[in-house]
């Protein structure tokens, strides 16, 4: 087993799972939320060396 201290912060792959739960009354806000998340992820991937994945 390899210790996490053997790797630099940038070398590690980080995946943070995100879950959404909405009812039918929140379809428009849910769409805006998911669209905003996807858009900000795309912008971050262009600027950063460390990519984000969804």
PDB file of N, CA, C, O and CB in Angstrom:
ATOM      1  N   UNK A   1       0.850  -1.184   0.000  1.00  0.00           N
ATOM      2  CA  UNK A   1       0.000   0.000   0.000  1.00  0.00           C
ATOM      3  C   UNK A   1       0.888   1.236   0.000  1.00  0.00           C
ATOM      4  O   UNK A   1       1.844   1.329   0.769  1.00  0.00           O
ATOM      5  CB  UNK A   1      -0.963   0.004   1.224  1.00  0.00           C
ATOM      6  N   UNK A   2       0.566   2.164  -0.853  1.00  0.00           N
ATOM      7  CA  UNK A   2       1.366   3.361  -0.996  1.00  0.00           C
ATOM      8  C   UNK A   2       0.764   4.495  -0.182  1.00  0.00           C
ATOM      9  O   UNK A   2      -0.447   4.716  -0.190  1.00  0.00           O
ATOM     10  CB  UNK A   2       1.483   3.758  -2.467  1.00  0.00           C
ATOM     11  N   UNK A   3       1.610   5.186   0.499  1.00  0.00           N
ATOM     12  CA  UNK A   3       1.166   6.307   1.318  1.00  0.00           C
ATOM     13  C   UNK A   3       0.803   7.498   0.439  1.00  0.00           C
ATOM     14  O   UNK A   3       1.421   7.706  -0.606  1.00  0.00           O
ATOM     15  CB  UNK A   3       2.252   6.700   2.330  1.00  0.00           C
ATOM     16  N   UNK A   4      -0.174   8.267   0.843  1.00  0.00           N
ATOM     17  CA  UNK A   4      -0.580   9.462   0.104  1.00  0.00           C
ATOM     18  C   UNK A   4       0.502  10.529   0.147  1.00  0.00           C
ATOM     19  O   UNK A   4       0.524  11.413  -0.710  1.00  0.00           O
ATOM     20  CB  UNK A   4      -1.886  10.019   0.665  1.00  0.00           C
ATOM     21  N   UNK A   5       1.394  10.471   1.119  1.00  0.00           N
ATOM     22  CA  UNK A   5       2.449  11.467   1.229  1.00  0.00           C
ATOM     23  C   UNK A   5       3.509  11.310   0.149  1.00  0.00           C
ATOM     24  O   UNK A   5       4.340  12.202  -0.022  1.00  0.00           O
ATOM     25  CB  UNK A   5       3.093  11.384   2.588  1.00  0.00           C
ATOM     26  N   UNK A   6       3.503  10.195  -0.590  1.00  0.00           N
ATOM     27  CA  UNK A   6       4.473   9.996  -1.662  1.00  0.00           C
ATOM     28  C   UNK A   6       4.103  10.758  -2.929  1.00  0.00           C
ATOM     29  O   UNK A   6       4.912  10.826  -3.855  1.00  0.00           O
ATOM     30  CB  UNK A   6       4.600   8.523  -1.973  1.00  0.00           C
ATOM     31  N   UNK A   7       2.933  11.318  -2.995  1.00  0.00           N
ATOM     32  CA  UNK A   7       2.464  12.011  -4.184  1.00  0.00           C
ATOM     33  C   UNK A   7       2.253  13.484  -3.878  1.00  0.00           C
ATOM     34  O   UNK A   7       1.858  13.856  -2.773  1.00  0.00           O
ATOM     35  CB  UNK A   7       1.167  11.377  -4.708  1.00  0.00           C
ATOM     36  N   UNK A   8       2.524  14.315  -4.880  1.00  0.00           N
ATOM     37  CA  UNK A   8       2.235  15.728  -4.693  1.00  0.00           C
ATOM     38  C   UNK A   8       0.738  15.957  -4.856  1.00  0.00           C
ATOM     39  O   UNK A   8       0.019  15.097  -5.365  1.00  0.00           O
ATOM     40  CB  UNK A   8       3.040  16.596  -5.693  1.00  0.00           C
ATOM     41  N   UNK A   9       0.286  17.102  -4.429  1.00  0.00           N
ATOM     42  CA  UNK A   9      -1.142  17.422  -4.477  1.00  0.00           C
ATOM     43  C   UNK A   9      -1.672  17.399  -5.908  1.00  0.00           C
ATOM     44  O   UNK A   9      -2.784  16.928  -6.148  1.00  0.00           O
ATOM     45  CB  UNK A   9      -1.400  18.792  -3.848  1.00  0.00           C
ATOM     46  N   UNK A  10      -0.881  17.907  -6.866  1.00  0.00           N
ATOM     47  CA  UNK A  10      -1.338  17.985  -8.250  1.00  0.00           C
ATOM     48  C   UNK A  10      -1.369  16.628  -8.936  1.00  0.00           C
ATOM     49  O   UNK A  10      -2.103  16.460  -9.910  1.00  0.00           O
ATOM     50  CB  UNK A  10      -0.454  18.921  -9.028  1.00  0.00           C
ATOM     51  N   UNK A  11      -0.606  15.668  -8.467  1.00  0.00           N
ATOM     52  CA  UNK A  11      -0.550  14.367  -9.115  1.00  0.00           C
ATOM     53  C   UNK A  11      -1.746  13.493  -8.786  1.00  0.00           C
ATOM     54  O   UNK A  11      -2.028  12.538  -9.509  1.00  0.00           O
ATOM     55  CB  UNK A  11       0.709  13.659  -8.726  1.00  0.00           C
ATOM     56  N   UNK A  12      -2.444  13.797  -7.724  1.00  0.00           N
ATOM     57  CA  UNK A  12      -3.562  12.958  -7.308  1.00  0.00           C
ATOM     58  C   UNK A  12      -4.814  13.309  -8.107  1.00  0.00           C
ATOM     59  O   UNK A  12      -5.061  14.475  -8.415  1.00  0.00           O
ATOM     60  CB  UNK A  12      -3.826  13.114  -5.801  1.00  0.00           C
ATOM     61  N   UNK A  13      -5.585  12.303  -8.430  1.00  0.00           N
ATOM     62  CA  UNK A  13      -6.870  12.513  -9.087  1.00  0.00           C
ATOM     63  C   UNK A  13      -7.941  12.637  -8.017  1.00  0.00           C
ATOM     64  O   UNK A  13      -8.145  11.724  -7.217  1.00  0.00           O
ATOM     65  CB  UNK A  13      -7.200  11.354 -10.077  1.00  0.00           C
ATOM     66  N   UNK A  14      -8.615  13.764  -8.012  1.00  0.00           N
ATOM     67  CA  UNK A  14      -9.660  13.989  -7.029  1.00  0.00           C
ATOM     68  C   UNK A  14     -11.011  13.962  -7.729  1.00  0.00           C
ATOM     69  O   UNK A  14     -11.215  14.649  -8.730  1.00  0.00           O
ATOM     70  CB  UNK A  14      -9.446  15.330  -6.286  1.00  0.00           C
ATOM     71  N   UNK A  15     -11.907  13.189  -7.212  1.00  0.00           N
ATOM     72  CA  UNK A  15     -13.265  13.115  -7.728  1.00  0.00           C
ATOM     73  C   UNK A  15     -14.212  13.310  -6.557  1.00  0.00           C
ATOM     74  O   UNK A  15     -14.221  12.528  -5.606  1.00  0.00           O
ATOM     75  CB  UNK A  15     -13.533  11.756  -8.459  1.00  0.00           C
ATOM     76  N   UNK A  16     -14.998  14.354  -6.642  1.00  0.00           N
ATOM     77  CA  UNK A  16     -15.973  14.634  -5.601  1.00  0.00           C
ATOM     78  C   UNK A  16     -17.350  14.371  -6.189  1.00  0.00           C
ATOM     79  O   UNK A  16     -17.804  15.122  -7.052  1.00  0.00           O
ATOM     80  CB  UNK A  16     -15.845  16.104  -5.065  1.00  0.00           C
ATOM     81  N   UNK A  17     -18.017  13.329  -5.740  1.00  0.00           N
ATOM     82  CA  UNK A  17     -19.342  13.045  -6.291  1.00  0.00           C
ATOM     83  C   UNK A  17     -20.366  14.093  -5.858  1.00  0.00           C
ATOM     84  O   UNK A  17     -20.393  14.521  -4.704  1.00  0.00           O
ATOM     85  CB  UNK A  17     -19.807  11.654  -5.859  1.00  0.00           C
ATOM     86  N   UNK A  18     -21.191  14.487  -6.796  1.00  0.00           N
ATOM     87  CA  UNK A  18     -22.236  15.468  -6.528  1.00  0.00           C
ATOM     88  C   UNK A  18     -23.567  14.845  -6.918  1.00  0.00           C
ATOM     89  O   UNK A  18     -23.712  14.320  -8.022  1.00  0.00           O
ATOM     90  CB  UNK A  18     -21.986  16.807  -7.305  1.00  0.00           C
ATOM     91  N   UNK A  19     -24.525  14.902  -6.028  1.00  0.00           N
ATOM     92  CA  UNK A  19     -25.850  14.340  -6.307  1.00  0.00           C
ATOM     93  C   UNK A  19     -26.890  15.446  -6.186  1.00  0.00           C
ATOM     94  O   UNK A  19     -26.810  16.296  -5.299  1.00  0.00           O
ATOM     95  CB  UNK A  19     -26.182  13.159  -5.337  1.00  0.00           C
ATOM     96  N   UNK A  20     -27.851  15.422  -7.077  1.00  0.00           N
ATOM     97  CA  UNK A  20     -28.943  16.377  -7.048  1.00  0.00           C
ATOM     98  C   UNK A  20     -30.253  15.631  -6.839  1.00  0.00           C
ATOM     99  O   UNK A  20     -30.434  14.514  -7.326  1.00  0.00           O
ATOM    100  CB  UNK A  20     -28.984  17.212  -8.347  1.00  0.00           C
ATOM    101  N   UNK A  21     -31.147  16.256  -6.119  1.00  0.00           N
ATOM    102  CA  UNK A  21     -32.497  15.711  -5.953  1.00  0.00           C
ATOM    103  C   UNK A  21     -33.474  16.883  -6.003  1.00  0.00           C
ATOM    104  O   UNK A  21     -33.432  17.782  -5.162  1.00  0.00           O
ATOM    105  CB  UNK A  21     -32.638  14.901  -4.598  1.00  0.00           C
ATOM    106  N   UNK A  22     -34.339  16.857  -6.988  1.00  0.00           N
ATOM    107  CA  UNK A  22     -35.329  17.912  -7.164  1.00  0.00           C
ATOM    108  C   UNK A  22     -36.687  17.277  -7.412  1.00  0.00           C
ATOM    109  O   UNK A  22     -36.780  16.171  -7.943  1.00  0.00           O
ATOM    110  CB  UNK A  22     -34.938  18.860  -8.330  1.00  0.00           C
ATOM    111  N   UNK A  23     -37.731  17.984  -7.024  1.00  0.00           N
ATOM    112  CA  UNK A  23     -39.061  17.511  -7.416  1.00  0.00           C
ATOM    113  C   UNK A  23     -39.524  18.325  -8.624  1.00  0.00           C
ATOM    114  O   UNK A  23     -38.808  19.215  -9.083  1.00  0.00           O
ATOM    115  CB  UNK A  23     -40.085  17.633  -6.227  1.00  0.00           C
ATOM    116  N   UNK A  24     -40.706  18.026  -9.134  1.00  0.00           N
ATOM    117  CA  UNK A  24     -41.167  18.644 -10.380  1.00  0.00           C
ATOM    118  C   UNK A  24     -41.385  20.153 -10.265  1.00  0.00           C
ATOM    119  O   UNK A  24     -41.446  20.840 -11.284  1.00  0.00           O
ATOM    120  CB  UNK A  24     -42.447  17.990 -10.824  1.00  0.00           C
ATOM    121  N   UNK A  25     -41.501  20.670  -9.066  1.00  0.00           N
ATOM    122  CA  UNK A  25     -41.687  22.107  -8.877  1.00  0.00           C
ATOM    123  C   UNK A  25     -40.391  22.900  -9.032  1.00  0.00           C
ATOM    124  O   UNK A  25     -40.426  24.129  -9.093  1.00  0.00           O
ATOM    125  CB  UNK A  25     -42.278  22.369  -7.515  1.00  0.00           C
ATOM    126  N   UNK A  26     -39.261  22.223  -9.094  1.00  0.00           N
ATOM    127  CA  UNK A  26     -37.968  22.895  -9.167  1.00  0.00           C
ATOM    128  C   UNK A  26     -37.207  22.551 -10.440  1.00  0.00           C
ATOM    129  O   UNK A  26     -35.976  22.565 -10.435  1.00  0.00           O
ATOM    130  CB  UNK A  26     -37.132  22.534  -7.963  1.00  0.00           C
ATOM    131  N   UNK A  27     -37.902  22.245 -11.527  1.00  0.00           N
ATOM    132  CA  UNK A  27     -37.224  21.854 -12.759  1.00  0.00           C
ATOM    133  C   UNK A  27     -36.384  22.983 -13.354  1.00  0.00           C
ATOM    134  O   UNK A  27     -35.255  22.743 -13.783  1.00  0.00           O
ATOM    135  CB  UNK A  27     -38.239  21.390 -13.775  1.00  0.00           C
ATOM    136  N   UNK A  28     -36.903  24.194 -13.389  1.00  0.00           N
ATOM    137  CA  UNK A  28     -36.146  25.313 -13.956  1.00  0.00           C
ATOM    138  C   UNK A  28     -34.940  25.661 -13.083  1.00  0.00           C
ATOM    139  O   UNK A  28     -33.844  25.797 -13.627  1.00  0.00           O
ATOM    140  CB  UNK A  28     -37.052  26.544 -14.118  1.00  0.00           C
ATOM    141  N   UNK A  29     -35.076  25.814 -11.759  1.00  0.00           N
ATOM    142  CA  UNK A  29     -33.885  26.048 -10.939  1.00  0.00           C
ATOM    143  C   UNK A  29     -32.879  24.891 -11.008  1.00  0.00           C
ATOM    144  O   UNK A  29     -31.670  25.116 -10.954  1.00  0.00           O
ATOM    145  CB  UNK A  29     -34.296  26.279  -9.495  1.00  0.00           C
ATOM    146  N   UNK A  30     -33.371  23.670 -11.124  1.00  0.00           N
ATOM    147  CA  UNK A  30     -32.474  22.518 -11.234  1.00  0.00           C
ATOM    148  C   UNK A  30     -31.667  22.594 -12.517  1.00  0.00           C
ATOM    149  O   UNK A  30     -30.464  22.334 -12.515  1.00  0.00           O
ATOM    150  CB  UNK A  30     -33.266  21.203 -11.183  1.00  0.00           C
ATOM    151  N   UNK A  31     -32.320  22.947 -13.603  1.00  0.00           N
ATOM    152  CA  UNK A  31     -31.617  23.098 -14.878  1.00  0.00           C
ATOM    153  C   UNK A  31     -30.569  24.192 -14.809  1.00  0.00           C
ATOM    154  O   UNK A  31     -29.465  24.024 -15.325  1.00  0.00           O
ATOM    155  CB  UNK A  31     -32.602  23.399 -15.995  1.00  0.00           C
ATOM    156  N   UNK A  32     -30.901  25.315 -14.177  1.00  0.00           N
ATOM    157  CA  UNK A  32     -29.942  26.406 -14.031  1.00  0.00           C
ATOM    158  C   UNK A  32     -28.749  25.982 -13.180  1.00  0.00           C
ATOM    159  O   UNK A  32     -27.610  26.338 -13.480  1.00  0.00           O
ATOM    160  CB  UNK A  32     -30.619  27.631 -13.413  1.00  0.00           C
ATOM    161  N   UNK A  33     -29.008  25.232 -12.135  1.00  0.00           N
ATOM    162  CA  UNK A  33     -27.949  24.748 -11.246  1.00  0.00           C
ATOM    163  C   UNK A  33     -26.989  23.821 -11.984  1.00  0.00           C
ATOM    164  O   UNK A  33     -25.772  23.981 -11.896  1.00  0.00           O
ATOM    165  CB  UNK A  33     -28.555  24.021 -10.039  1.00  0.00           C
ATOM    166  N   UNK A  34     -27.537  22.861 -12.706  1.00  0.00           N
ATOM    167  CA  UNK A  34     -26.701  21.894 -13.423  1.00  0.00           C
ATOM    168  C   UNK A  34     -25.948  22.581 -14.560  1.00  0.00           C
ATOM    169  O   UNK A  34     -24.773  22.288 -14.783  1.00  0.00           O
ATOM    170  CB  UNK A  34     -27.560  20.735 -13.973  1.00  0.00           C
ATOM    171  N   UNK A  35     -26.604  23.486 -15.279  1.00  0.00           N
ATOM    172  CA  UNK A  35     -25.944  24.225 -16.354  1.00  0.00           C
ATOM    173  C   UNK A  35     -24.787  25.055 -15.801  1.00  0.00           C
ATOM    174  O   UNK A  35     -23.705  25.077 -16.389  1.00  0.00           O
ATOM    175  CB  UNK A  35     -26.952  25.134 -17.085  1.00  0.00           C
ATOM    176  N   UNK A  36     -25.005  25.732 -14.683  1.00  0.00           N
ATOM    177  CA  UNK A  36     -23.961  26.541 -14.059  1.00  0.00           C
ATOM    178  C   UNK A  36     -22.768  25.689 -13.639  1.00  0.00           C
ATOM    179  O   UNK A  36     -21.620  26.095 -13.816  1.00  0.00           O
ATOM    180  CB  UNK A  36     -24.522  27.284 -12.850  1.00  0.00           C
ATOM    181  N   UNK A  37     -23.034  24.520 -13.088  1.00  0.00           N
ATOM    182  CA  UNK A  37     -21.962  23.613 -12.687  1.00  0.00           C
ATOM    183  C   UNK A  37     -21.143  23.179 -13.898  1.00  0.00           C
ATOM    184  O   UNK A  37     -19.913  23.190 -13.848  1.00  0.00           O
ATOM    185  CB  UNK A  37     -22.536  22.385 -11.966  1.00  0.00           C
ATOM    186  N   UNK A  38     -21.808  22.798 -14.981  1.00  0.00           N
ATOM    187  CA  UNK A  38     -21.104  22.366 -16.187  1.00  0.00           C
ATOM    188  C   UNK A  38     -20.300  23.504 -16.810  1.00  0.00           C
ATOM    189  O   UNK A  38     -19.176  23.293 -17.267  1.00  0.00           O
ATOM    190  CB  UNK A  38     -22.095  21.815 -17.204  1.00  0.00           C
ATOM    191  N   UNK A  39     -20.865  24.699 -16.831  1.00  0.00           N
ATOM    192  CA  UNK A  39     -20.175  25.846 -17.404  1.00  0.00           C
ATOM    193  C   UNK A  39     -18.939  26.224 -16.586  1.00  0.00           C
ATOM    194  O   UNK A  39     -17.882  26.490 -17.157  1.00  0.00           O
ATOM    195  CB  UNK A  39     -21.124  27.036 -17.498  1.00  0.00           C
ATOM    196  N   UNK A  40     -19.059  26.250 -15.272  1.00  0.00           N
ATOM    197  CA  UNK A  40     -17.911  26.610 -14.434  1.00  0.00           C
ATOM    198  C   UNK A  40     -16.825  25.542 -14.489  1.00  0.00           C
ATOM    199  O   UNK A  40     -15.641  25.862 -14.379  1.00  0.00           O
ATOM    200  CB  UNK A  40     -18.357  26.825 -12.987  1.00  0.00           C
ATOM    201  N   UNK A  41     -17.205  24.290 -14.654  1.00  0.00           N
ATOM    202  CA  UNK A  41     -16.224  23.218 -14.798  1.00  0.00           C
ATOM    203  C   UNK A  41     -15.454  23.379 -16.097  1.00  0.00           C
ATOM    204  O   UNK A  41     -14.236  23.204 -16.120  1.00  0.00           O
ATOM    205  CB  UNK A  41     -16.909  21.843 -14.750  1.00  0.00           C
ATOM    206  N   UNK A  42     -16.144  23.709 -17.172  1.00  0.00           N
ATOM    207  CA  UNK A  42     -15.487  23.912 -18.460  1.00  0.00           C
ATOM    208  C   UNK A  42     -14.509  25.084 -18.391  1.00  0.00           C
ATOM    209  O   UNK A  42     -13.408  24.998 -18.935  1.00  0.00           O
ATOM    210  CB  UNK A  42     -16.531  24.154 -19.562  1.00  0.00           C
ATOM    211  N   UNK A  43     -14.893  26.169 -17.735  1.00  0.00           N
ATOM    212  CA  UNK A  43     -14.004  27.320 -17.591  1.00  0.00           C
ATOM    213  C   UNK A  43     -12.788  26.974 -16.744  1.00  0.00           C
ATOM    214  O   UNK A  43     -11.674  27.387 -17.066  1.00  0.00           O
ATOM    215  CB  UNK A  43     -14.753  28.498 -16.972  1.00  0.00           C
ATOM    216  N   UNK A  44     -12.985  26.230 -15.677  1.00  0.00           N
ATOM    217  CA  UNK A  44     -11.880  25.852 -14.794  1.00  0.00           C
ATOM    218  C   UNK A  44     -10.896  24.945 -15.518  1.00  0.00           C
ATOM    219  O   UNK A  44      -9.689  25.053 -15.302  1.00  0.00           O
ATOM    220  CB  UNK A  44     -12.411  25.155 -13.533  1.00  0.00           C
ATOM    221  N   UNK A  45     -11.387  24.055 -16.371  1.00  0.00           N
ATOM    222  CA  UNK A  45     -10.508  23.153 -17.103  1.00  0.00           C
ATOM    223  C   UNK A  45      -9.652  23.898 -18.115  1.00  0.00           C
ATOM    224  O   UNK A  45      -8.536  23.469 -18.405  1.00  0.00           O
ATOM    225  CB  UNK A  45     -11.321  22.084 -17.803  1.00  0.00           C
ATOM    226  N   UNK A  46     -10.149  25.006 -18.659  1.00  0.00           N
ATOM    227  CA  UNK A  46      -9.371  25.798 -19.609  1.00  0.00           C
ATOM    228  C   UNK A  46      -8.253  26.560 -18.908  1.00  0.00           C
ATOM    229  O   UNK A  46      -7.177  26.737 -19.478  1.00  0.00           O
ATOM    230  CB  UNK A  46     -10.278  26.772 -20.358  1.00  0.00           C
ATOM    231  N   UNK A  47      -8.492  27.012 -17.684  1.00  0.00           N
ATOM    232  CA  UNK A  47      -7.538  27.848 -16.959  1.00  0.00           C
ATOM    233  C   UNK A  47      -6.540  27.051 -16.130  1.00  0.00           C
ATOM    234  O   UNK A  47      -5.432  27.523 -15.875  1.00  0.00           O
ATOM    235  CB  UNK A  47      -8.277  28.794 -16.066  1.00  0.00           C
ATOM    236  N   UNK A  48      -6.911  25.877 -15.718  1.00  0.00           N
ATOM    237  CA  UNK A  48      -6.137  25.139 -14.727  1.00  0.00           C
ATOM    238  C   UNK A  48      -5.390  23.966 -15.343  1.00  0.00           C
ATOM    239  O   UNK A  48      -5.813  23.391 -16.346  1.00  0.00           O
ATOM    240  CB  UNK A  48      -7.043  24.645 -13.622  1.00  0.00           C
ATOM    241  N   UNK A  49      -4.271  23.626 -14.717  1.00  0.00           N
ATOM    242  CA  UNK A  49      -3.523  22.438 -15.111  1.00  0.00           C
ATOM    243  C   UNK A  49      -4.209  21.191 -14.559  1.00  0.00           C
ATOM    244  O   UNK A  49      -4.166  20.127 -15.178  1.00  0.00           O
ATOM    245  CB  UNK A  49      -2.059  22.521 -14.615  1.00  0.00           C
ATOM    246  N   UNK A  50      -4.831  21.323 -13.411  1.00  0.00           N
ATOM    247  CA  UNK A  50      -5.535  20.207 -12.785  1.00  0.00           C
ATOM    248  C   UNK A  50      -6.972  20.183 -13.284  1.00  0.00           C
ATOM    249  O   UNK A  50      -7.744  21.086 -12.962  1.00  0.00           O
ATOM    250  CB  UNK A  50      -5.491  20.315 -11.236  1.00  0.00           C
ATOM    251  N   UNK A  51      -7.352  19.172 -14.061  1.00  0.00           N
ATOM    252  CA  UNK A  51      -8.703  19.144 -14.622  1.00  0.00           C
ATOM    253  C   UNK A  51      -9.752  18.685 -13.616  1.00  0.00           C
ATOM    254  O   UNK A  51      -9.469  17.913 -12.701  1.00  0.00           O
ATOM    255  CB  UNK A  51      -8.737  18.242 -15.828  1.00  0.00           C
ATOM    256  N   UNK A  52     -10.941  19.170 -13.807  1.00  0.00           N
ATOM    257  CA  UNK A  52     -12.098  18.713 -13.045  1.00  0.00           C
ATOM    258  C   UNK A  52     -12.885  17.754 -13.918  1.00  0.00           C
ATOM    259  O   UNK A  52     -12.976  17.945 -15.131  1.00  0.00           O
ATOM    260  CB  UNK A  52     -12.987  19.910 -12.576  1.00  0.00           C
ATOM    261  N   UNK A  53     -13.448  16.740 -13.316  1.00  0.00           N
ATOM    262  CA  UNK A  53     -14.281  15.815 -14.073  1.00  0.00           C
ATOM    263  C   UNK A  53     -15.650  15.718 -13.430  1.00  0.00           C
ATOM    264  O   UNK A  53     -15.795  15.852 -12.215  1.00  0.00           O
ATOM    265  CB  UNK A  53     -13.625  14.425 -14.160  1.00  0.00           C
ATOM    266  N   UNK A  54     -16.641  15.486 -14.252  1.00  0.00           N
ATOM    267  CA  UNK A  54     -18.004  15.286 -13.768  1.00  0.00           C
ATOM    268  C   UNK A  54     -18.492  13.950 -14.243  1.00  0.00           C
ATOM    269  O   UNK A  54     -19.625  13.567 -13.952  1.00  0.00           O
ATOM    270  CB  UNK A  54     -18.948  16.411 -14.241  1.00  0.00           C
TER     271      UNK A  54
END
